[in-house]
Amino acid sequence: MPSNPGNLVPAQRSAASPISRRTLLSGAAAVGFGALASACGSSTTSGSTPSPTPSASPSPSSSVPNASQLQALFTKTAKELTTPGAVVIYQTAQGVLRSTYGAKTVAGSPPVSFDDHFRIGSITKTFTGTVILQLAQEGKLGIDDPVSKYRSDVPNGRNITLTQLLNMRSGLYNYSESLEFNTALDETPRRAWAPDELLAMAYQTPPYFAPGKGYHYTNTGLILLGLIVEKIEGNDLATSFQKRLFDPLGMHETVFPARDSFTLPAPHPQGYMYGTNVSTIESATLPESHQAAISAGTLKPTDVTDQNPSWAWAAGAAISTVQDVLSWVTAMGDGSLLNAEWQRKRLNSLQPVNPQEPNAGAYGLAIVKLGPMYGHTGELPGFQSFCGYDPDKKNGLVVLANLNAAPNGDPVASTISKSFIETVYS
């Protein structure tokens, strides 16, 4: 993820400490949504055929406000970010705008399509968090329970609540920031990671702060929550997702892969990243010489499609399509997944990630407030995603891209989404 924590609620660290890119990996991307909080490619429309080249510009849907401007903005921003391909769907009360940019590969073909499957990273956190809230709604757990009630191995677990795992305020070290982990990811990209291996790495490092005394984005808490779901439900996490979320919402193209799986369902684009996991621990921003080579066309990103996402598990391993993610974020935002009491509790749980900057973004019960929209962002090597829903205007926005970060470090899908939201809500 990008180096700047900005306003899409990534981890917060001390002023003397650099922002770790791996802190954010599979998590919330930072692209400056704070101002939006106080304000409130080739493209195709619904039913049309994706263009095979980034320069084409089919006629927009006249029913969507600012459709032509949004399509032009999508193409321009995607091109500037050097992503091979991206898809966007923007749903309003007036209609739906669907657009594609570019290709599945850096070779420039075939074109990306709306049927393509992408790794969606930390949008998976909203799946895990929703199941936890459903279990709480059913009286099968309490979100203020200490994690020690379910796992005896968690350091200081008697003083860490499930709520603090959900809202990134547990203080537990994020294993995906460690050099040991990133080295392993580079050297053995298809390794199948067990959840307990990930937790063991996290427990080797002291916590960032005492429970509830700060905010730090961490995958560790979601790994614990996934294990708690399995303990209570008596089945694997994939079964709970399928039964509770995917089947009821008709998300037939969404997959929570087996631990040993490193492939994506067809069709899918290839996923790309610049640098390595180790070289981008501290920052996704490339050296100026590398950025110049990319501009000159002499440096291409690396294909990392087949990295095994088991290291992210309940925090970020899911695969989906743009339409399925729209169905998901709409249901998460409009209250289709929880009763009225628990939906209010979730949406009211948002807290600023930086109390000194109240407009800098907010994180709650496995949900992010992104300007006027509730949702989440996600990143895995090779892929970056955004989903958001505005329950007042009933606008939904999803962007998926097959490059996780631009040469300047900007998260691709989140940056495109920011441009959309600024245009719509300005």
Legacy VTK file of the C-alpha trace (Angstrom):
# vtk DataFile Version 3.0
C-alpha trace
ASCII
DATASET POLYDATA
POINTS 426 float
0.000 0.000 0.000
1.065 3.616 -0.346
3.462 5.314 2.006
1.287 8.280 2.933
-1.349 7.408 5.543
-3.396 10.404 4.428
-7.115 10.142 4.828
-8.220 6.668 3.894
-7.523 5.390 7.376
-4.363 3.345 7.178
-2.099 2.774 10.112
-0.989 5.659 12.219
2.535 5.743 13.588
4.666 8.174 15.520
6.067 11.176 13.709
9.560 9.740 13.960
8.567 6.412 12.461
8.122 5.839 8.701
4.759 4.623 7.460
5.165 1.012 6.432
3.633 0.068 3.139
3.087 -3.440 4.472
1.182 -1.931 7.399
-1.456 -1.076 4.848
-1.161 -4.072 2.573
-4.572 -5.557 1.948
-5.953 -2.595 3.861
-7.187 0.936 3.646
-5.342 3.115 1.160
-4.348 6.706 1.724
-5.314 9.165 -0.983
-6.578 12.218 0.844
-10.313 11.788 1.313
-10.378 14.128 4.298
-11.597 17.131 2.344
-14.523 15.096 1.072
-15.664 14.362 4.590
-16.389 18.033 5.111
-17.921 18.493 1.604
-21.191 16.731 2.066
-9.673 4.769 -20.225
-11.726 3.418 -22.285
-15.151 3.519 -20.961
-18.376 1.707 -21.609
-21.825 2.088 -20.201
-24.131 -0.606 -18.922
-24.832 -3.122 -21.646
-22.053 -1.993 -23.984
-18.879 -3.810 -25.010
-15.524 -2.992 -23.372
-13.002 -1.274 -25.591
-9.711 -3.092 -26.213
-7.630 0.068 -26.105
-7.224 2.751 -23.454
-7.865 5.565 -25.917
-11.404 4.662 -26.992
-14.283 6.642 -25.507
-17.756 5.213 -26.161
-20.764 7.408 -25.544
-21.720 7.622 -21.849
-25.087 6.856 -20.299
-27.059 10.104 -20.306
-28.998 8.986 -17.208
-25.982 9.271 -14.892
-25.153 12.853 -13.863
-21.758 14.009 -15.164
-21.355 10.707 -17.042
-19.134 12.101 -19.813
-16.942 13.937 -17.337
-16.627 10.868 -15.118
-15.699 8.596 -17.997
-13.068 11.017 -19.253
-11.724 11.365 -15.717
-11.550 7.599 -15.281
-9.542 7.143 -18.485
-7.219 10.063 -17.733
-6.520 8.994 -14.141
-6.005 5.319 -14.977
-3.546 6.244 -17.717
-1.608 8.603 -15.443
-1.311 5.867 -12.818
0.148 3.486 -15.471
-2.198 0.655 -14.550
-2.512 -1.982 -17.289
-6.248 -2.218 -16.673
-9.129 -1.175 -14.434
-12.895 -1.482 -14.187
-15.375 0.837 -12.514
-19.068 0.687 -11.774
-20.914 3.712 -10.415
-24.558 3.229 -9.488
-26.954 6.095 -8.809
-30.696 6.500 -8.501
-30.627 7.787 -12.095
-28.728 4.914 -13.668
-25.509 2.921 -13.774
-22.195 3.874 -15.357
-19.888 0.946 -16.156
-16.462 1.557 -17.623
-13.304 -0.347 -18.459
-9.780 0.797 -19.117
-6.929 -1.043 -20.733
-5.982 -4.686 -20.715
-5.508 -7.824 -18.658
-1.748 -7.773 -19.378
1.041 -5.253 -19.870
1.186 -6.451 -23.473
-1.984 -4.454 -24.106
-4.392 -7.316 -24.769
-6.874 -8.802 -24.241
-9.064 -6.022 -22.813
-10.265 -6.183 -19.240
-13.966 -6.971 -18.864
-16.730 -6.670 -16.282
-16.630 -10.444 -15.817
-12.997 -10.434 -14.701
-12.080 -11.729 -11.249
-9.718 -9.598 -9.151
-8.121 -10.126 -5.763
-9.954 -7.628 -3.531
-7.633 -7.575 -0.524
-8.999 -5.975 2.625
-12.545 -5.719 1.399
-12.391 -9.241 2.857
-12.169 -7.610 6.297
-15.722 -6.377 5.869
-16.838 -9.981 5.229
-15.173 -11.205 8.417
-16.413 -8.238 10.425
-19.972 -8.660 9.194
-20.082 -12.321 10.234
-18.786 -11.359 13.691
-21.552 -8.759 13.997
-24.156 -11.261 12.819
-22.974 -13.707 15.495
-23.236 -10.932 18.087
-26.730 -10.093 16.837
-27.650 -13.763 17.313
-26.278 -13.767 20.863
-23.473 -16.221 20.049
-20.731 -13.820 21.152
-20.325 -10.341 22.561
-18.222 -7.772 20.745
-17.055 -6.479 24.118
-15.862 -9.945 25.107
-12.120 -10.247 25.747
-10.333 -12.162 23.022
-8.980 -14.473 25.747
-12.472 -15.972 26.002
-11.866 -17.542 22.594
-8.055 -17.668 22.268
-5.795 -18.200 25.265
-2.566 -17.489 23.371
-3.053 -13.762 22.653
-0.645 -11.524 24.581
-2.660 -9.397 27.023
-5.775 -11.036 25.584
-7.779 -10.461 28.762
-7.632 -6.718 28.060
-8.277 -6.781 24.287
-11.913 -6.856 23.185
-13.356 -8.094 19.924
-14.410 -4.501 19.232
-10.780 -3.421 19.428
-9.834 -6.134 16.937
-12.567 -4.885 14.600
-11.677 -1.196 14.835
-7.866 -1.496 14.709
-7.343 -0.376 18.290
-5.986 -3.576 19.831
-2.345 -2.499 19.581
-1.311 -5.942 18.329
1.676 -5.903 15.983
0.876 -6.285 12.309
2.808 -9.339 11.103
2.739 -8.118 7.501
5.079 -5.254 8.407
7.919 -7.558 9.369
11.043 -8.101 7.285
10.828 -11.831 8.002
7.372 -12.010 6.465
8.131 -9.871 3.405
11.294 -11.807 2.670
9.324 -15.054 2.784
6.671 -13.571 0.488
9.325 -12.675 -2.096
11.244 -15.940 -1.848
8.295 -18.356 -1.644
5.352 -16.541 -3.261
3.197 -19.691 -3.490
3.656 -20.673 0.141
0.460 -21.698 1.922
0.343 -19.877 5.252
-1.570 -21.194 8.264
-3.332 -18.591 10.441
-1.392 -19.679 13.516
1.905 -19.103 11.667
0.844 -15.517 11.031
-0.138 -14.979 14.647
3.151 -16.435 15.861
5.032 -13.822 13.811
2.836 -11.058 15.227
3.410 -12.145 18.817
7.195 -11.970 18.404
7.036 -8.155 18.422
5.696 -5.997 21.263
2.365 -4.226 20.731
2.240 -0.673 19.438
0.277 0.556 22.448
-2.002 -0.632 25.238
-5.452 -1.834 24.079
-7.722 1.068 23.202
-4.969 3.682 23.533
-4.348 4.309 19.857
-5.064 3.305 16.273
-2.840 1.132 14.095
-4.064 -0.722 11.044
-3.220 -4.403 11.462
-4.101 -7.655 9.764
-3.444 -9.581 12.979
-6.794 -8.763 14.559
-8.751 -10.021 11.558
-6.854 -13.303 11.546
-7.968 -13.754 15.157
-11.560 -12.867 14.283
-11.581 -15.400 11.446
-10.457 -18.114 13.855
-13.157 -17.065 16.324
-15.802 -17.392 13.600
-14.592 -20.908 12.847
-14.653 -21.853 16.542
-18.212 -20.643 17.057
-19.625 -21.842 13.747
-17.882 -25.206 13.798
-16.898 -24.990 10.126
-14.286 -23.288 7.997
-14.487 -19.566 7.318
-15.239 -20.085 3.617
-18.429 -21.985 4.536
-19.587 -19.172 6.827
-18.969 -16.597 4.101
-20.847 -18.673 1.541
-23.825 -19.412 3.768
-24.185 -16.034 5.435
-23.036 -13.601 2.753
-22.388 -14.827 -0.759
-25.452 -17.032 -1.297
-28.030 -14.615 0.210
-26.671 -11.739 -1.896
-26.279 -13.753 -5.100
-22.509 -13.176 -5.130
-21.888 -16.222 -7.306
-18.550 -14.941 -8.665
-16.988 -14.291 -5.258
-14.519 -16.832 -3.878
-12.720 -17.267 -0.575
-9.924 -19.528 -1.828
-8.537 -22.627 -0.171
-5.274 -22.093 1.706
-3.201 -23.894 -0.951
-4.767 -22.048 -3.901
-2.760 -19.414 -5.760
-4.920 -19.180 -8.902
-7.886 -16.996 -9.835
-11.112 -18.147 -11.531
-11.384 -17.400 -15.244
-11.629 -14.853 -16.645
-9.123 -12.704 -14.812
-6.409 -10.143 -15.526
-2.795 -10.599 -14.568
-1.789 -8.656 -11.464
1.278 -6.390 -11.434
3.457 -4.497 -8.989
6.630 -2.417 -9.116
9.503 -3.495 -6.906
9.368 -6.345 -4.409
7.626 -6.869 -1.110
10.857 -6.147 0.758
11.772 -3.057 -1.286
8.314 -1.551 -0.710
7.975 -2.227 3.019
8.547 1.400 3.923
7.124 3.068 0.844
5.536 2.197 -2.481
7.070 5.307 -4.064
9.754 4.284 -6.525
13.123 6.053 -6.899
13.080 8.880 -9.421
15.318 6.919 -11.781
12.819 4.057 -11.832
9.930 6.433 -12.411
11.812 7.946 -15.343
12.425 4.492 -16.818
8.743 3.675 -16.511
7.833 6.912 -18.275
10.304 6.023 -21.023
8.785 2.563 -21.368
11.985 0.728 -20.431
10.817 -0.579 -17.042
7.714 -2.730 -16.692
5.968 -3.968 -13.556
6.385 -7.556 -12.391
3.622 -10.136 -12.860
2.702 -11.358 -9.355
-0.653 -12.912 -10.187
0.186 -16.267 -8.677
1.254 -15.146 -5.208
-0.704 -17.205 -2.691
-3.072 -14.910 -0.737
-3.318 -17.259 2.256
-1.030 -14.902 4.170
-3.929 -12.435 4.264
-6.674 -15.042 4.951
-9.578 -13.458 6.888
-7.923 -10.066 6.443
-7.652 -10.061 2.648
-7.720 -13.273 0.590
-11.068 -12.979 -1.229
-11.551 -12.805 -5.011
-14.515 -11.137 -6.708
-15.889 -9.196 -9.666
-16.901 -5.569 -9.900
-20.633 -6.398 -9.942
-20.410 -8.724 -6.941
-18.482 -6.122 -4.958
-21.150 -3.544 -5.782
-23.820 -5.938 -4.505
-21.764 -6.392 -1.356
-21.056 -2.756 -0.514
-24.670 -1.803 -1.234
-25.931 -4.443 1.187
-23.352 -3.432 3.781
-24.352 0.219 3.479
-28.137 -0.101 3.264
-28.583 -2.454 6.221
-29.460 -5.648 4.352
-26.981 -7.719 6.375
-27.837 -6.684 9.946
-30.934 -5.669 11.864
-31.602 -1.959 12.393
-29.981 -1.857 15.842
-26.740 -3.486 14.736
-26.592 -1.515 11.505
-26.836 1.727 13.493
-24.175 0.463 15.870
-21.857 -0.306 12.982
-22.282 2.974 11.150
-22.021 4.927 14.403
-18.807 3.137 15.367
-16.583 5.271 13.141
-13.791 7.087 14.993
-11.151 9.399 13.490
-7.885 7.570 12.921
-6.115 10.760 13.987
-7.957 12.808 16.638
-5.860 15.839 15.695
-7.260 15.639 12.150
-10.975 14.806 12.491
-11.514 15.010 8.719
-8.636 12.656 8.002
-10.825 9.559 7.807
-12.526 7.215 10.221
-12.467 3.511 11.012
-15.104 1.514 12.871
-16.417 -2.041 13.149
-14.571 -3.398 10.091
-15.844 -0.507 8.009
-14.315 2.729 6.758
-15.895 6.144 6.191
-14.499 7.397 2.904
-15.795 10.905 2.446
-19.585 10.453 2.195
-19.282 6.723 1.545
-19.068 3.704 3.814
-16.936 0.857 2.549
-13.323 -0.262 2.431
-10.269 -0.427 0.227
-7.998 -3.369 -0.383
-4.624 -4.309 -1.751
-2.610 -7.416 -2.422
0.506 -7.570 -4.601
-0.775 -6.940 -8.117
-4.267 -5.701 -7.265
-5.950 -2.714 -5.627
-9.638 -2.115 -4.945
-12.154 0.371 -3.615
-15.801 0.046 -2.689
-18.100 2.641 -1.182
-21.816 3.279 -0.651
-23.611 6.494 0.292
-26.830 5.518 2.143
-28.253 9.043 1.816
-27.926 9.398 -1.952
-27.892 5.622 -2.541
-24.778 5.945 -4.693
-22.446 2.956 -4.973
-18.917 2.996 -6.396
-16.490 0.143 -7.049
-13.103 0.337 -8.766
-10.805 -2.661 -9.311
-7.317 -2.431 -10.845
-4.547 -4.877 -11.748
-1.709 -2.684 -10.453
-1.580 -2.111 -6.715
0.432 1.115 -6.664
1.517 3.662 -9.261
5.210 4.564 -9.611
4.654 7.588 -7.351
3.127 5.338 -4.678
-0.525 6.261 -5.224
-2.950 3.333 -4.745
-4.565 2.922 -8.144
-8.231 2.108 -7.472
-8.442 4.431 -4.476
-6.988 7.333 -6.446
-9.474 6.791 -9.270
-12.284 6.618 -6.703
-11.121 9.832 -5.070
-11.392 11.624 -8.412
-14.925 10.271 -8.887
-16.069 11.273 -5.419
-14.575 14.755 -5.648
-16.393 15.311 -8.954
-19.733 13.961 -7.746
-19.757 15.724 -4.388
-17.972 18.962 -5.205
LINES 2 428
40 0 1 2 3 4 5 6 7 8 9 10 11 12 13 14 15 16 17 18 19 20 21 22 23 24 25 26 27 28 29 30 31 32 33 34 35 36 37 38 39
386 40 41 42 43 44 45 46 47 48 49 50 51 52 53 54 55 56 57 58 59 60 61 62 63 64 65 66 67 68 69 70 71 72 73 74 75 76 77 78 79 80 81 82 83 84 85 86 87 88 89 90 91 92 93 94 95 96 97 98 99 100 101 102 103 104 105 106 107 108 109 110 111 112 113 114 115 116 117 118 119 120 121 122 123 124 125 126 127 128 129 130 131 132 133 134 135 136 137 138 139 140 141 142 143 144 145 146 147 148 149 150 151 152 153 154 155 156 157 158 159 160 161 162 163 164 165 166 167 168 169 170 171 172 173 174 175 176 177 178 179 180 181 182 183 184 185 186 187 188 189 190 191 192 193 194 195 196 197 198 199 200 201 202 203 204 205 206 207 208 209 210 211 212 213 214 215 216 217 218 219 220 221 222 223 224 225 226 227 228 229 230 231 232 233 234 235 236 237 238 239 240 241 242 243 244 245 246 247 248 249 250 251 252 253 254 255 256 257 258 259 260 261 262 263 264 265 266 267 268 269 270 271 272 273 274 275 276 277 278 279 280 281 282 283 284 285 286 287 288 289 290 291 292 293 294 295 296 297 298 299 300 301 302 303 304 305 306 307 308 309 310 311 312 313 314 315 316 317 318 319 320 321 322 323 324 325 326 327 328 329 330 331 332 333 334 335 336 337 338 339 340 341 342 343 344 345 346 347 348 349 350 351 352 353 354 355 356 357 358 359 360 361 362 363 364 365 366 367 368 369 370 371 372 373 374 375 376 377 378 379 380 381 382 383 384 385 386 387 388 389 390 391 392 393 394 395 396 397 398 399 400 401 402 403 404 405 406 407 408 409 410 411 412 413 414 415 416 417 418 419 420 421 422 423 424 425
